Amino acid sequence: MLNPAFPVYFAKTSYAPILEKIPQDVPLDIDVLFYGSLTHIRLESLNKISVMRQNLTGLSVCTLSNIYGKQRDDLIARSKVILNFSNGINFEIVRVSYLLANKKAVLCIADGDGVQVEDDLRHGALKFVKTQDVFEVCQAMVDDDEGREKYANAGYEVFKLRDIRDVIGGFFIHKDPY
């Protein structure tokens, strides 16, 4: 039987200034970026998107796998819209939080209704679309520099409210003293 010294504490994925690493002053020459592992479900979604992509001439789409560190950050910096796939109830909060902390426009693809996302991120920081609508939304975001920048900044501001110091401090307020 486990007897933890402290009760369970949920520490949200949080903002810290050290996350802001991606250069902001580079030309945005990649319209749409997806990076991450290509699971069976993601490959099916990308195949659907590839078929739809034929109708969207002019969008540059970049897909990365097993690229990390500065090389990945440089490609993120050059991207206008970054896709995040959510399948079932899985939402990649850590990946998305890094993008939000770096003022990037994230478009979340979620075909199911059960994706669990905290309210502050779902309402005000992120857009969710179904696979069938992703390229129409990407096209609109790519074409609207001002709107995309406003969206990215709004996501940044919402995420920045999750200050790591407050989250860690919450543990000390809620812990059970000896």
N, C-alpha and C positions, 0 to 999 in steps of 0.2 A: 504494500500500500504506500502510495506517495503522500508525503507530508511536506508540502512546500512551505518555506519560511514566509512567503508572502502570497497573497491571493493573486490570481491571474489578472494581468493588466493588459489591455489591448492598446498597443502603441501604433497609431496610424503611421503609414508611410508619410514622411514629413520633409518639409523644405529645410535646407541648410545652404548657406551661401557657397559652400565648397562645391555644390552641384552645378553652379553656373560656370561651365567650362567651354561651351561651344561658342566660337567667334560669331559675332552679330554683324560684322561689317564686310561680309563676302557677297559676291554676286550670287543670286539664286537662279542657278541654271539647271537644276533638277526639279521638275514639276512635282513628281510623286515618288516617294521612297517607301519601300518596305524592307525591314531588316529583321532577322531572327531565324529560328529553325523552321524548316519547311516540313511540318508534320503532315500526315495524310489529309487531315481536315483542311489545313491551310492550303495545301496543294490543290485540293478540289476547289476551294474559293478562288485561288489565283487563276485556275483554269477558266472559271466562269468569268472572271474579270478580264482575262486575256481575250476571250471571245467578244466581250463588250467593248474592249479597247479599240477594236477595228473601226468603230464609229467615231472615235475621238482623235482625229489626226492632229498632230501638233503637240500632244502631251508627251513629255519625256518621263519614262517610268524606270526606276532603278530598283533592283532587288539584290539584297546582300545576305550572305549566310557565312558565319564563322569569320566575321570581320569585327575587330574590337579596337578599343583605345583611340588614339589620335586619328587613325585612318577612318574609322567609323564616324568619329565626331566631325571630321572634315566633310564627309558626305552628308551628314545630318545638317551641318551648317549651310550647305549649298541647296538644301531642299525646301520647297515651298510648303508641301503637305506631306505628312508622314502617316502611313496607315498602321493601325493597330488592330489585329484580328482577335476577337473574343469568340470562343466557341463554347457552347453550353453555358456554364456559370463562371468560367474562368476569365478573369480580367487581369491583364498584366500591369498592375499598378506600379511596380518598380520601374518598368520600361517607360510607361507613360509619365510618371512623375519626373523622370530625368528630362524628358522632352518639355514638359510644362515649365520646369525650372529654368530652361534655356529658351523660353519664349518661342516655341515651335508650334505650328498649327497641326494638331493631331486629329485625324479622322478615325473613329472607331467603327469597325465593322462587326456587327453582332446580329446574326440571323435568328437567334433565339431570344425569347423575352425574359429569360431567367438570369441574365448577366447581373452579377451582384457588384454594384458600384456605389460607393458612399454618396450620399445626397449632395454634398458640396461639389463634388466632381461631376456628377450626373447633370445637375442643374446649374449651368453657368460656366463650366470649365471645358466641357467636352461635347462633341457632336457624335451621335450614334446613328448609323445607317445600316440598311440591309445590303447584302452583296449586290443585289440587282440595281441598287441606286448609287453605288459608290462612285462610278465614274462621272455621272451627272453632277454629283456634289463636288467631286474633285475638280472637274472643269470649272464650276462656278467659283470655287475657292482660288484656283490658280489664276483665273481671270480678274479677280477682285483683290488687288494688292492691299488697298486700304481696309477692306472688310476682313481679310485674312490676318493682317497685322493686328487689328482690333481684337479679333477672336483669340489670337495667340497671346496677346497682352492680358486679356481677361482671364484666360486659363492660368497664366503666370500669377496674377494677383490672387486668384482663388487659392492656388496651391501655396503661395507664399504665406497665407494665413495659417497654414499648418506648420508653424515654426517648431523646429525640433526641440528648442529649449522649453517651450510650453508642453510639448508631448512628454518629454523626460520629466519635467517638473510635476506633471500630473501623476506620475507613478508615486512620487514622494508624498503627495497629498492624499492619495487613495490607499497607500499601503497600511497594513495593520501594525501599529507599534507593538513592541514586545511588552 
